Amino acid sequence: PNVVQVRGPGLHRVAPSLKERLVDVSVPAQYNRDADMCFDIKAKQLLQALRQNRCRRTLIFCNTVESCRDVENLLKRRDRKGNVYHVGAYHNAMTPENRNANLETFAKGQQQDGLGGEEQVDYVLICTDRAARGVDFDASPVDHVVIFDFPKDPAEYVRRVGRTARAGRSGTCTVFAYGWQLPIARQVMGKKLDSFTVAATELGEKESNEELYSFRKNRRTTKTKDEMIKATIESGQLWD
């Protein structure tokens, strides 16, 4: 009897101060089943989005733990010394202690010199939908949200981008989508869509051949070495 139901027009809507950018990361039809190529295109667009939207805190949402790890490895390889970004993760495969530690560092930063000076690095947290709700950032504003993997449930889109542009602040979200995801993304984002980019049109032939697929080549080389080591162990051969 003491329950009061309250409804408002802003429920399940994105903040009016949010800028939404949609990026078409589709690959040619013959490469639809090439997971490496699909990842490489999204990886390139992710690096570009981080450069274009330099800010204190960026959340990157992935659908799976494996995708989180791939993105984390990508960013750490690009900035091995951590001079530009401090990269952390937040997903179910981590212990609660590690998740909370990464969350606290993302929200409060870390003073490397202990002198209280202004830090030069930006903070990136790579997460699953576990961080889309019920997570306290200690009133630290998130300036940029990247939807690396388009959510399986479109309702999760509102929750993800709702981590930025809070309490009247401005914020930006960059959304990657391909194929069948594009009409859903356009419908969800609606008239607030700030810009739309097709990743394939931004790639020159030389760039696509030499730079874009460098990640894929590196991963295949590592996979080949692992297979050779496994075969050597199973056959009982001596190491060279």
C-alpha positions in Angstrom: 0.0 0.0 0.0 2.9 2.4 0.4 4.3 1.8 -3.1 4.1 4.7 -5.5 4.7 4.2 -9.2 6.6 6.9 -10.9 7.0 7.2 -14.7 8.9 9.7 -16.8 9.3 10.4 -20.5 13.1 9.8 -20.3 12.9 6.1 -19.5 14.8 3.9 -22.0 16.0 7.0 -23.9 19.5 8.3 -24.4 20.6 11.6 -22.9 19.9 14.6 -25.1 23.5 15.8 -24.7 24.9 12.6 -26.1 26.6 12.6 -29.6 26.1 9.3 -31.4 28.4 8.1 -34.2 27.7 5.0 -36.2 30.5 3.2 -38.1 29.7 0.5 -40.7 32.4 -2.1 -40.2 31.0 -4.6 -42.8 33.5 -6.7 -44.8 33.0 -7.9 -48.4 30.5 -10.8 -48.7 33.2 -13.4 -49.5 34.9 -12.6 -46.2 31.9 -12.8 -43.9 33.2 -15.9 -42.2 36.7 -14.6 -41.8 36.7 -13.6 -38.1 40.3 -12.2 -38.3 39.4 -9.8 -41.0 36.3 -8.7 -39.2 38.2 -8.0 -36.1 41.0 -6.2 -37.9 38.6 -3.6 -39.5 37.0 -3.0 -36.1 40.4 -2.7 -34.5 41.5 -0.1 -36.9 38.3 1.9 -36.3 38.7 1.6 -32.6 42.2 3.1 -32.7 40.9 5.9 -34.9 38.0 6.6 -32.5 40.3 6.8 -29.5 42.6 9.2 -31.4 39.7 11.4 -32.5 38.0 11.5 -29.0 40.9 11.9 -26.6 39.4 12.2 -23.2 40.0 11.2 -19.6 37.8 8.1 -19.4 36.6 5.7 -22.2 34.4 2.6 -21.8 34.6 -0.1 -24.5 31.8 -2.6 -24.5 32.2 -6.2 -25.9 29.8 -9.0 -26.0 32.1 -11.8 -24.7 35.1 -12.3 -22.5 37.1 -13.5 -25.5 36.4 -10.2 -27.3 37.4 -8.2 -24.3 40.7 -10.0 -24.1 41.4 -9.4 -27.9 40.7 -5.7 -27.5 42.8 -5.5 -24.4 45.7 -7.2 -26.1 45.4 -4.9 -29.1 45.6 -1.7 -27.1 48.4 -3.0 -24.8 50.5 -4.0 -27.9 50.0 -0.5 -29.4 51.0 1.2 -26.2 53.4 -1.2 -24.5 54.8 1.3 -22.0 51.4 2.7 -21.1 52.4 6.2 -22.0 49.1 7.1 -23.6 46.5 4.8 -22.1 46.0 2.9 -18.9 44.0 -0.2 -20.0 42.0 -2.3 -17.7 39.2 -4.9 -18.0 36.0 -5.7 -16.2 34.2 -9.0 -16.9 33.1 -12.3 -15.4 36.3 -14.1 -16.0 38.1 -11.9 -13.5 38.0 -12.2 -9.7 35.9 -9.7 -7.8 39.1 -8.3 -6.3 40.7 -7.6 -9.7 37.5 -6.2 -11.2 37.1 -3.8 -8.3 40.7 -2.8 -8.4 40.4 -1.9 -12.1 37.2 -0.1 -11.5 38.8 2.0 -8.8 41.8 2.9 -10.9 39.5 3.8 -13.8 37.4 6.1 -11.6 40.1 7.6 -9.4 43.3 7.3 -11.5 46.7 6.5 -10.1 49.4 8.8 -9.0 52.6 7.2 -10.3 54.9 9.8 -8.8 53.0 10.1 -5.5 53.2 13.9 -5.6 49.6 14.5 -6.6 50.5 15.9 -10.0 48.3 15.8 -13.1 48.6 12.4 -14.9 49.3 12.4 -18.6 47.5 9.1 -19.4 43.9 8.5 -20.3 42.0 5.6 -18.8 40.3 2.9 -20.8 38.1 0.1 -19.3 37.1 -2.8 -21.5 34.0 -4.5 -20.3 31.0 -6.7 -20.9 27.5 -5.7 -20.0 28.4 -6.3 -16.4 29.5 -2.7 -16.3 26.4 -1.4 -18.2 24.4 -1.1 -15.0 24.8 -1.0 -11.2 28.4 0.2 -11.3 29.6 3.2 -9.4 32.3 5.3 -10.9 32.5 7.5 -7.8 31.0 10.5 -9.6 33.8 10.4 -12.2 32.4 11.3 -15.6 32.8 8.9 -18.5 33.4 11.0 -21.6 33.4 8.4 -24.4 31.7 5.0 -24.8 32.7 2.6 -27.7 30.3 -0.2 -28.6 32.9 -2.5 -30.1 30.4 -5.4 -30.4 26.8 -4.4 -31.1 24.6 -5.8 -28.3 22.5 -8.9 -29.0 19.6 -7.2 -27.2 19.0 -3.7 -28.6 17.7 -2.6 -25.2 21.3 -3.0 -23.9 22.4 -0.2 -26.2 20.6 2.4 -24.1 22.2 1.0 -20.9 25.6 1.0 -22.4 25.6 4.5 -23.8 23.9 5.6 -20.6 27.2 5.5 -18.8 28.2 8.8 -20.5 26.4 12.2 -20.8 25.0 11.8 -17.3 23.7 14.6 -15.0 23.6 17.1 -17.9 27.2 16.5 -19.0 28.1 16.0 -22.7 29.3 12.7 -23.9 30.1 10.8 -27.1 29.5 7.2 -28.2 31.0 5.4 -31.2 29.0 2.4 -32.4 30.4 -0.4 -34.6 27.8 -2.4 -36.6 27.8 -4.5 -39.8 25.3 -6.2 -42.1 22.0 -7.0 -40.4 23.0 -4.9 -37.4 23.0 -1.7 -39.3 19.2 -1.2 -39.8 18.7 -2.1 -36.1 21.4 0.4 -35.1 19.8 3.1 -37.2 16.4 2.5 -35.8 17.7 2.5 -32.2 19.8 5.6 -32.7 17.1 7.4 -34.7 17.2 11.1 -35.4 20.0 11.6 -32.8 22.5 10.0 -35.1 25.3 12.5 -35.3 27.4 10.9 -38.1 27.6 7.8 -40.2 30.8 6.4 -41.6 31.5 3.4 -43.8 34.9 1.9 -42.7 35.6 0.3 -46.1 35.5 3.6 -48.0 38.3 5.0 -45.7 40.8 2.3 -46.7 43.1 2.7 -49.5 44.4 -0.3 -51.3 48.0 0.1 -50.0 46.7 0.6 -46.4 44.4 -2.3 -46.5 47.2 -4.6 -47.8 50.0 -3.5 -45.5 48.5 -2.1 -42.3 45.0 -3.2 -41.8 45.7 -7.0 -41.8 48.9 -6.8 -39.8 47.1 -7.9 -36.7 45.6 -10.9 -38.5 49.0 -12.0 -39.8 50.6 -11.7 -36.4 47.9 -13.8 -34.8 48.2 -16.5 -37.5 51.9 -16.6 -37.1 51.5 -17.2 -33.3 48.8 -19.9 -34.0 51.1 -21.6 -36.5 53.9 -21.7 -33.9 51.6 -23.2 -31.3 50.5 -25.9 -33.7 54.1 -26.8 -34.5 55.0 -27.0 -30.8 52.0 -29.2 -30.1 52.9 -31.5 -33.0 56.5 -31.8 -31.9 55.4 -32.7 -28.3 52.9 -35.3 -29.5 55.3 -36.9 -31.9 58.1 -37.0 -29.4 60.6 -35.2 -31.7 63.6 -33.4 -30.3 63.7 -29.6 -30.4 65.9 -27.9 -32.9 
